[in-house]
Amino acid sequence: MLSVIRGEEPGGLVFVPRLDIWYNFNKAHNSLPEGFDNLSLRELTE
């Protein structure tokens, strides 16, 4: 993914997970893993 940001060829398919979908679902169902339950999505990805 960093190679794409730098303008280089990635050499294959770049996988970019949709953490927002995972986070929003688990936050709504109170099922985030311990330690992540008090973090915002932004904090989780930093």
PyMOL commands that place a pseudoatom at each C-alpha (Angstrom):
pseudoatom trace, name=CA, resn=MET, resi=1, chain=A, elem=C, hetatm=0, pos=[0.000, 0.000, 0.000]
pseudoatom trace, name=CA, resn=LEU, resi=2, chain=A, elem=C, hetatm=0, pos=[2.853, 2.384, 0.759]
pseudoatom trace, name=CA, resn=SER, resi=3, chain=A, elem=C, hetatm=0, pos=[4.286, 1.802, -2.705]
pseudoatom trace, name=CA, resn=VAL, resi=4, chain=A, elem=C, hetatm=0, pos=[1.003, 3.000, -4.248]
pseudoatom trace, name=CA, resn=ILE, resi=5, chain=A, elem=C, hetatm=0, pos=[1.047, 6.124, -2.073]
pseudoatom trace, name=CA, resn=ARG, resi=6, chain=A, elem=C, hetatm=0, pos=[4.621, 6.781, -3.238]
pseudoatom trace, name=CA, resn=GLY, resi=7, chain=A, elem=C, hetatm=0, pos=[3.501, 6.412, -6.865]
pseudoatom trace, name=CA, resn=GLU, resi=8, chain=A, elem=C, hetatm=0, pos=[5.292, 3.081, -7.377]
pseudoatom trace, name=CA, resn=GLU, resi=9, chain=A, elem=C, hetatm=0, pos=[3.897, -0.120, -8.879]
pseudoatom trace, name=CA, resn=PRO, resi=10, chain=A, elem=C, hetatm=0, pos=[2.634, -2.395, -6.090]
pseudoatom trace, name=CA, resn=GLY, resi=11, chain=A, elem=C, hetatm=0, pos=[3.522, -5.601, -7.945]
pseudoatom trace, name=CA, resn=GLY, resi=12, chain=A, elem=C, hetatm=0, pos=[0.113, -7.161, -7.305]
pseudoatom trace, name=CA, resn=LEU, resi=13, chain=A, elem=C, hetatm=0, pos=[-3.319, -6.611, -5.891]
pseudoatom trace, name=CA, resn=VAL, resi=14, chain=A, elem=C, hetatm=0, pos=[-3.343, -4.207, -2.939]
pseudoatom trace, name=CA, resn=PHE, resi=15, chain=A, elem=C, hetatm=0, pos=[-5.452, -5.362, 0.019]
pseudoatom trace, name=CA, resn=VAL, resi=16, chain=A, elem=C, hetatm=0, pos=[-7.108, -2.530, 1.947]
pseudoatom trace, name=CA, resn=PRO, resi=17, chain=A, elem=C, hetatm=0, pos=[-9.353, -3.796, 4.754]
pseudoatom trace, name=CA, resn=ARG, resi=18, chain=A, elem=C, hetatm=0, pos=[-12.551, -1.905, 5.566]
pseudoatom trace, name=CA, resn=LEU, resi=19, chain=A, elem=C, hetatm=0, pos=[-11.930, -1.503, 9.295]
pseudoatom trace, name=CA, resn=ASP, resi=20, chain=A, elem=C, hetatm=0, pos=[-14.809, 0.960, 9.522]
pseudoatom trace, name=CA, resn=ILE, resi=21, chain=A, elem=C, hetatm=0, pos=[-17.318, -1.819, 8.774]
pseudoatom trace, name=CA, resn=TRP, resi=22, chain=A, elem=C, hetatm=0, pos=[-15.723, -4.155, 11.354]
pseudoatom trace, name=CA, resn=TYR, resi=23, chain=A, elem=C, hetatm=0, pos=[-15.466, -1.377, 13.943]
pseudoatom trace, name=CA, resn=ASN, resi=24, chain=A, elem=C, hetatm=0, pos=[-19.000, -0.006, 13.515]
pseudoatom trace, name=CA, resn=PHE, resi=25, chain=A, elem=C, hetatm=0, pos=[-20.592, -3.464, 13.681]
pseudoatom trace, name=CA, resn=ASN, resi=26, chain=A, elem=C, hetatm=0, pos=[-18.660, -4.528, 16.767]
pseudoatom trace, name=CA, resn=LYS, resi=27, chain=A, elem=C, hetatm=0, pos=[-19.102, -1.158, 18.499]
pseudoatom trace, name=CA, resn=ALA, resi=28, chain=A, elem=C, hetatm=0, pos=[-22.885, -1.359, 17.965]
pseudoatom trace, name=CA, resn=HIS, resi=29, chain=A, elem=C, hetatm=0, pos=[-22.967, -4.919, 19.362]
pseudoatom trace, name=CA, resn=ASN, resi=30, chain=A, elem=C, hetatm=0, pos=[-20.582, -4.233, 22.280]
pseudoatom trace, name=CA, resn=SER, resi=31, chain=A, elem=C, hetatm=0, pos=[-18.241, -6.896, 20.934]
pseudoatom trace, name=CA, resn=LEU, resi=32, chain=A, elem=C, hetatm=0, pos=[-14.995, -5.006, 20.385]
pseudoatom trace, name=CA, resn=PRO, resi=33, chain=A, elem=C, hetatm=0, pos=[-11.999, -6.857, 21.834]
pseudoatom trace, name=CA, resn=GLU, resi=34, chain=A, elem=C, hetatm=0, pos=[-10.856, -5.803, 25.291]
pseudoatom trace, name=CA, resn=GLY, resi=35, chain=A, elem=C, hetatm=0, pos=[-8.582, -2.801, 25.034]
pseudoatom trace, name=CA, resn=PHE, resi=36, chain=A, elem=C, hetatm=0, pos=[-10.285, -1.533, 21.887]
pseudoatom trace, name=CA, resn=ASP, resi=37, chain=A, elem=C, hetatm=0, pos=[-13.697, -0.927, 23.432]
pseudoatom trace, name=CA, resn=ASN, resi=38, chain=A, elem=C, hetatm=0, pos=[-12.885, 2.618, 24.597]
pseudoatom trace, name=CA, resn=LEU, resi=39, chain=A, elem=C, hetatm=0, pos=[-11.085, 3.706, 21.422]
pseudoatom trace, name=CA, resn=SER, resi=40, chain=A, elem=C, hetatm=0, pos=[-12.497, 5.621, 18.483]
pseudoatom trace, name=CA, resn=LEU, resi=41, chain=A, elem=C, hetatm=0, pos=[-11.883, 4.239, 15.001]
pseudoatom trace, name=CA, resn=ARG, resi=42, chain=A, elem=C, hetatm=0, pos=[-9.214, 6.887, 14.465]
pseudoatom trace, name=CA, resn=GLU, resi=43, chain=A, elem=C, hetatm=0, pos=[-7.447, 5.966, 17.704]
pseudoatom trace, name=CA, resn=LEU, resi=44, chain=A, elem=C, hetatm=0, pos=[-7.637, 2.288, 16.788]
pseudoatom trace, name=CA, resn=THR, resi=45, chain=A, elem=C, hetatm=0, pos=[-5.872, 2.843, 13.468]
pseudoatom trace, name=CA, resn=GLU, resi=46, chain=A, elem=C, hetatm=0, pos=[-3.080, 5.113, 14.720]
for i in range(1, 46): cmd.bond("trace and resi %d" % i, "trace and resi %d" % (i + 1))
show_as sticks, trace
zoom trace
